[in-house]
């Protein structure tokens, strides 16, 4: 980011100490979900989020993620949420439906509740693409959740 001498600027704060983070993981394509979760939890720990401040819920598939995120967001118990899973293209139109509806639901939860949400549900052409991205994406989502929780605290 560029810095402007006379304008106040909110700096990214990636200190997770004291933050409560909820994670929802789809069990469909479970090996990828586990890889995403492993990356996310490692990043949260490295940034100061203690195990006792992390809650993990699993759901059958990607379309179930938004409802559980909504319940977690409305509970008031979380500073930020993370959605993890994988939707891998098949031979039918189902991929587009699941990908689009899941992403729209996640965005709607974030906007309706004001709880920041990092979307780490991979949408890929094949397993290899998902496997190659899972650890990095999990880590990126954890960092995003922390940054957004801290930013919103400052803005509010």
N, C-alpha and C positions, 0 to 999 in steps of 0.2 A: 504494500500500500504506500502511496505517496503521503507525505506529511505536509500539512499546511501550517505555517508559523502561527497564525492568529485564530485558528479554528480548533475547537475542542474535538478530539477524535477518540472514539472508544477503541482501545487496544484489545486484541484477542487475549483472553484469560483461559489458559488450559490447566489451571489448578483444580483438580477434582475433589480436594479435601472437603468433607462435609456434605457433598452432594449425594442425593439419593437417586439411583438410576434403575429404571425398570427395563427389562429386555423381554421381547416376545420372539420366540423362535418357532418357525414352522418345521414339523417333523418330516414332511414330504421332502425327498432328497436329503435325508438326514445326515449323510456324511458331509455334505456341503454346509448344512446348518451348524453342525458341530465345529467345522473349521472356522466359520464366521464367528461363532460364539467364543471359541478359543482366542481368536485375535482380539475381539472386543473386550473380553474380561482381562486379558493381559494388558491392554492399553489402559483400561480403567485403573488397574492396580498401579501401573507405572506413573499415572497422573494423580495418585493420591486417594482414589475412591477405595474405601475399605470393603471387604467382603460382606460385612453386615449391612451395608448400605446399597447392596445390589440384590434385586429380585429377578428371577428368571421364570417365565411362564412358557410352556410349550403348547402349540395348537396343531391340529392335523395338517393344515396346508395354508397357503398364502392368503386365501380368501377369508380365513378366520382371524387373521392378524389384526385388522382394524377394530373389530369389536372388542377384543381383549385390550388393545391399546386404549380404546375409549374408556373402558372400565377403570383401567389403571390411571389414566389422566384425570378422570372425574373423582378419583379417590382422594386427591390432594396429598398423596404420600410420596410423589416423585417430582424431582426437579427437572428431569428429562427422561425420554424414552428412546429405545432403540428397537427397530424392527429388523429381523434377520430371517433369511430363507433363500430359496432358489426356485425360480420358474424357468424350466428349460424347454425350449421349443420342441414340439412334437410334430406330428403329421397333420394335425387338425387346427382349426381356428381357436380352439380352447386356450392356447398360449396367449393370444391377444386379449381375450376376455379376462383371463385371470390377471395378466400383467396390468392391464389398464384399470380394472376395477379395484385391485389391491392398492395400486399407487394412488388412485383418487381417494380411496377410503382413508389411507394413511394421511394424506394431505388434509382431508376434511377434519380428522381428529385433531390435528395440530392447530388448525385455524379456529375450530369451534371451542377448543378448551384452553388455548394459550400455553399449553405445555409443549416445549420443543421436542421434536421427534426426528431422529436420524433414520432414513430409509436405507437399510442394507439388504434389501431383498434383491438379489441378483436376477436379472432377466437375460439369459444367454441362449445362444444357438445350440450349444452342446455341453456335455459334462466337463470337457477339458477346459473350456473358457471359464466355467464356474470354479473349478478346482484351482485354476491359476490366479483367480481374483479373490478367493474367499478370505484368506488371512489379512491381506492388505485392506480389503473393504471392511472387515470387522473392526480393525484398528481405526480406520478413518471415521467410521460411524461413532465409535466411542469418543474420539476426540471432538467430533462435531457436537455430540450431545453435551459434553462438558462446556465447550465454548459457548454454545447457545444458551445453556442454563445460566451461565455467568453473565452473559450479555443481557439477557432479559431481566436478571436481578438488578442490574445497573439501570436499565431503562425504566423499570417500574418504581 
